[in-house]
Amino acid sequence: MTSKLNRFSPSMINTYINCPILFYYRYIAKIHLKQKQIHLLFGGAIHKAVECIYDKIDPFQPFIQHFQKEKLLDEEKDQHEEFLKLGHEMIRNYIETHKTISKLYDLDSGKSELYVRRYLKNPLTDEISSLPMSGIIDRLTSDGKIVEYKTSKNKWKQDDVNYKIQTLLYNLWYYSENNILPTETIYIILLKKYKYQGRGETYQVLSNHYTLEDLANTFEEIELILQKINNGEFERPSGYHPSYCDCYKYEKELSINKS
């Protein structure tokens, strides 16, 4: 069994790392199941709002337009009003701190929602990847900072970003494109909470600097994964596998009984 991939993305690689059989159902068999939309749609709407703040455009209307109740599953629609109010609160909170964050990290000059696609290069051997990588970088500043915005119920730990495959791949893309490392990788996490909750913390900023060795190791890991995909290696991970993994939903839908 061989794959029919013509490119890969960070989310595809992350899926394979977590559960190869889930990767098979989604990207090789291309089986489409109804998936809960509210958190994905909400996060996308917040991204649209942040992009508008950089462009000095009112962010609330694009948020409302993107976060449409009609796009939700029927069982999610009763949560729409609650998330709509929370989104407005999060946007207001971020507007208050945007100038400070942007000045501190010099984020204003750059491009948002940057689509990238290219073959990657191993920074230590100059080997070229077997497939191109594609993805969308939330923001790339003029001085070479990769900026990612996330929404989260809870604060992140530094370890959550140190080896995140998404940013490792975007760093590898930047090096392959420019032959130098990004100056910094910055995560801005917008917390899904109202300002009065807890200690009033509404966001956090985490940063990282990757080395050429980090990127070379990532390149080798990706090539190994792509080889496994081409070899048809889609077994479920051995040992403990969480019951909430979507692979079980696919198998239930397909009436597949797995031990």
GISUL-V287027 format. One record per residue. N is the residue number from 1. D_FIRST is the distance of its C-alpha to the first C-alpha in Angstrom with 2 decimals. Layout:
BEGIN
n=N d_first=D_FIRST
n=N d_first=D_FIRST
END
This chain:
BEGIN
n=1 d_first=0.00
n=2 d_first=3.76
n=3 d_first=6.87
n=4 d_first=9.79
n=5 d_first=12.44
n=6 d_first=15.66
n=7 d_first=17.55
n=8 d_first=17.85
n=9 d_first=20.86
n=10 d_first=22.66
n=11 d_first=21.99
n=12 d_first=18.21
n=13 d_first=18.44
n=14 d_first=20.96
n=15 d_first=18.83
n=16 d_first=16.01
n=17 d_first=18.84
n=18 d_first=20.42
n=19 d_first=17.57
n=20 d_first=13.81
n=21 d_first=13.30
n=22 d_first=15.80
n=23 d_first=14.01
n=24 d_first=10.96
n=25 d_first=13.62
n=26 d_first=15.55
n=27 d_first=13.58
n=28 d_first=10.15
n=29 d_first=11.42
n=30 d_first=14.78
n=31 d_first=16.88
n=32 d_first=20.47
n=33 d_first=22.92
n=34 d_first=26.54
n=35 d_first=27.05
n=36 d_first=30.44
n=37 d_first=31.72
n=38 d_first=35.05
n=39 d_first=34.28
n=40 d_first=31.85
n=41 d_first=34.33
n=42 d_first=37.24
n=43 d_first=35.78
n=44 d_first=35.06
n=45 d_first=38.64
n=46 d_first=40.09
n=47 d_first=38.23
n=48 d_first=39.81
n=49 d_first=43.18
n=50 d_first=42.92
n=51 d_first=42.01
n=52 d_first=45.14
n=53 d_first=47.28
n=54 d_first=46.43
n=55 d_first=47.30
n=56 d_first=50.51
n=57 d_first=49.62
n=58 d_first=50.37
n=59 d_first=47.19
n=60 d_first=47.99
n=61 d_first=47.53
n=62 d_first=44.03
n=63 d_first=43.09
n=64 d_first=44.44
n=65 d_first=42.77
n=66 d_first=39.31
n=67 d_first=39.73
n=68 d_first=40.24
n=69 d_first=40.67
n=70 d_first=39.10
n=71 d_first=35.67
n=72 d_first=35.67
n=73 d_first=34.53
n=74 d_first=37.56
n=75 d_first=37.66
n=76 d_first=37.83
n=77 d_first=40.57
n=78 d_first=43.40
n=79 d_first=42.37
n=80 d_first=42.63
n=81 d_first=46.32
n=82 d_first=46.01
n=83 d_first=43.24
n=84 d_first=45.20
n=85 d_first=48.23
n=86 d_first=46.26
n=87 d_first=44.71
n=88 d_first=48.17
n=89 d_first=49.39
n=90 d_first=46.57
n=91 d_first=47.19
n=92 d_first=50.93
n=93 d_first=50.43
n=94 d_first=48.23
n=95 d_first=50.72
n=96 d_first=53.35
n=97 d_first=51.42
n=98 d_first=49.55
n=99 d_first=52.37
n=100 d_first=52.71
n=101 d_first=49.01
n=102 d_first=48.72
n=103 d_first=51.86
n=104 d_first=50.89
n=105 d_first=47.51
n=106 d_first=48.47
n=107 d_first=45.79
n=108 d_first=47.63
n=109 d_first=46.81
n=110 d_first=43.18
n=111 d_first=40.49
n=112 d_first=38.81
n=113 d_first=35.40
n=114 d_first=34.21
n=115 d_first=30.87
n=116 d_first=29.15
n=117 d_first=26.21
n=118 d_first=25.75
n=119 d_first=23.93
n=120 d_first=25.12
n=121 d_first=27.10
n=122 d_first=27.46
n=123 d_first=31.24
n=124 d_first=31.84
n=125 d_first=29.89
n=126 d_first=29.49
n=127 d_first=25.79
n=128 d_first=24.05
n=129 d_first=20.93
n=130 d_first=17.71
n=131 d_first=17.78
n=132 d_first=20.94
n=133 d_first=22.03
n=134 d_first=23.88
n=135 d_first=26.24
n=136 d_first=29.81
n=137 d_first=32.44
n=138 d_first=35.24
n=139 d_first=37.93
n=140 d_first=38.37
n=141 d_first=41.99
n=142 d_first=43.83
n=143 d_first=44.31
n=144 d_first=40.65
n=145 d_first=40.17
n=146 d_first=36.93
n=147 d_first=37.96
n=148 d_first=35.85
n=149 d_first=37.42
n=150 d_first=36.28
n=151 d_first=37.85
n=152 d_first=38.14
n=153 d_first=40.24
n=154 d_first=40.89
n=155 d_first=41.67
n=156 d_first=39.02
n=157 d_first=39.42
n=158 d_first=39.11
n=159 d_first=36.14
n=160 d_first=34.29
n=161 d_first=34.24
n=162 d_first=34.28
n=163 d_first=30.54
n=164 d_first=29.24
n=165 d_first=25.95
n=166 d_first=27.07
n=167 d_first=30.21
n=168 d_first=28.84
n=169 d_first=26.46
n=170 d_first=29.40
n=171 d_first=31.54
n=172 d_first=29.02
n=173 d_first=29.00
n=174 d_first=32.81
n=175 d_first=33.06
n=176 d_first=30.70
n=177 d_first=32.86
n=178 d_first=36.26
n=179 d_first=36.02
n=180 d_first=37.83
n=181 d_first=37.04
n=182 d_first=37.84
n=183 d_first=41.28
n=184 d_first=40.17
n=185 d_first=37.62
n=186 d_first=39.39
n=187 d_first=38.32
n=188 d_first=40.78
n=189 d_first=40.22
n=190 d_first=42.14
n=191 d_first=42.97
n=192 d_first=42.81
n=193 d_first=46.40
n=194 d_first=49.90
n=195 d_first=52.25
n=196 d_first=54.65
n=197 d_first=52.06
n=198 d_first=52.11
n=199 d_first=53.60
n=200 d_first=52.99
n=201 d_first=49.94
n=202 d_first=47.84
n=203 d_first=45.51
n=204 d_first=44.53
n=205 d_first=43.48
n=206 d_first=41.26
n=207 d_first=40.51
n=208 d_first=38.68
n=209 d_first=38.57
n=210 d_first=35.49
n=211 d_first=35.82
n=212 d_first=34.06
n=213 d_first=32.72
n=214 d_first=31.28
n=215 d_first=29.46
n=216 d_first=28.27
n=217 d_first=26.84
n=218 d_first=25.11
n=219 d_first=23.65
n=220 d_first=22.27
n=221 d_first=20.89
n=222 d_first=19.09
n=223 d_first=17.60
n=224 d_first=16.38
n=225 d_first=14.80
n=226 d_first=13.11
n=227 d_first=11.81
n=228 d_first=10.49
n=229 d_first=8.79
n=230 d_first=7.22
n=231 d_first=6.32
n=232 d_first=4.82
n=233 d_first=8.47
n=234 d_first=10.00
n=235 d_first=12.78
n=236 d_first=16.19
n=237 d_first=18.70
n=238 d_first=20.76
n=239 d_first=24.44
n=240 d_first=26.09
n=241 d_first=24.11
n=242 d_first=26.42
n=243 d_first=26.94
n=244 d_first=27.24
n=245 d_first=23.62
n=246 d_first=22.30
n=247 d_first=19.21
n=248 d_first=21.77
n=249 d_first=23.02
n=250 d_first=19.71
n=251 d_first=19.48
n=252 d_first=23.13
n=253 d_first=22.67
n=254 d_first=19.87
n=255 d_first=21.98
n=256 d_first=19.41
n=257 d_first=21.25
n=258 d_first=19.90
n=259 d_first=22.06
END
